[in-house]
Amino acid sequence: MAEKQKHICSECGYEAEVYSGHGFFNQHISQVVCGNCHTVQNLTVGGIIAEMVPSFGSEFGRLCPNCMSDDLKLWDGNSCPKCGGKMRPEGEKDFWC
């Protein structure tokens, strides 16, 4: 099952969409934090697209979709990239494919 849910920082109000599970083509979405623009970014990883574009096989060596920086690290799922506060899930989960 593939779901997405909004996460909001309790300190500054920053919002991010967080994806879990695998999509229709067996891809998954990883969340990374950009050290340059201080945002949570979603990267499509694996599945059929990785067979065609090998760089999509992992999160490493990728660029931030927002600012094109290569200063990315996996997001811990809790810390706000803007202020360091705690981010929590909010609202209903939706499906993605």
CORJOBEL-V807185 format. One record per residue. N is the residue number from 1. SS is DSSP state (@ for helix, = for strand, . for the rest). OMEGA is omega in radians with two decimals (none if undefined). Layout:
n = (N | N)
ss = (SS | SS)
omega = (OMEGA | OMEGA)
This chain:
n = (1 | 2 | 3 | 4 | 5 | 6 | 7 | 8 | 9 | 10 | 11 | 12 | 13 | 14 | 15 | 16 | 17 | 18 | 19 | 20 | 21 | 22 | 23 | 24 | 25 | 26 | 27 | 28 | 29 | 30 | 31 | 32 | 33 | 34 | 35 | 36 | 37 | 38 | 39 | 40 | 41 | 42 | 43 | 44 | 45 | 46 | 47 | 48 | 49 | 50 | 51 | 52 | 53 | 54 | 55 | 56 | 57 | 58 | 59 | 60 | 61 | 62 | 63 | 64 | 65 | 66 | 67 | 68 | 69 | 70 | 71 | 72 | 73 | 74 | 75 | 76 | 77 | 78 | 79 | 80 | 81 | 82 | 83 | 84 | 85 | 86 | 87 | 88 | 89 | 90 | 91 | 92 | 93 | 94 | 95 | 96 | 97)
ss = (. | . | = | = | = | = | = | = | = | . | . | . | . | . | = | = | = | = | = | = | . | = | . | . | . | . | . | = | = | = | = | = | = | = | . | . | . | . | . | = | = | = | = | = | = | . | @ | @ | @ | @ | @ | @ | . | @ | @ | @ | @ | . | . | . | . | . | . | . | . | . | . | . | . | . | . | = | = | = | . | . | . | . | = | . | . | . | . | . | . | = | = | = | = | = | = | = | = | = | = | . | .)
omega = (-3.13 | -3.10 | 3.01 | -3.12 | 3.11 | 3.02 | -3.09 | 3.10 | -3.14 | -3.12 | -3.02 | 3.11 | 3.11 | -3.12 | 3.07 | 3.01 | -3.12 | -3.09 | 3.05 | 3.13 | -3.12 | -3.13 | -3.07 | -3.12 | 3.09 | 3.06 | 2.97 | -3.11 | 3.10 | 3.07 | 3.09 | 3.06 | 3.09 | 3.12 | -3.13 | -3.10 | 3.06 | 3.11 | 2.96 | 3.13 | 3.12 | 3.11 | 3.05 | -3.07 | 3.01 | -3.13 | -3.09 | -3.11 | 3.13 | 3.08 | -3.13 | -3.11 | -3.03 | -3.13 | 3.11 | -3.14 | 3.10 | 3.12 | -3.01 | -3.13 | -3.11 | 3.11 | 3.08 | 3.12 | -3.10 | -3.02 | 3.10 | 3.07 | 3.05 | -3.13 | -3.10 | 2.99 | -3.14 | 3.13 | -3.14 | 3.11 | -3.09 | -2.98 | 3.07 | 3.14 | -3.12 | -3.01 | -3.11 | 3.10 | -3.12 | 3.09 | -3.10 | 3.06 | 3.12 | 3.09 | -3.10 | 3.01 | 3.05 | 3.08 | 3.01 | 3.10 | none)
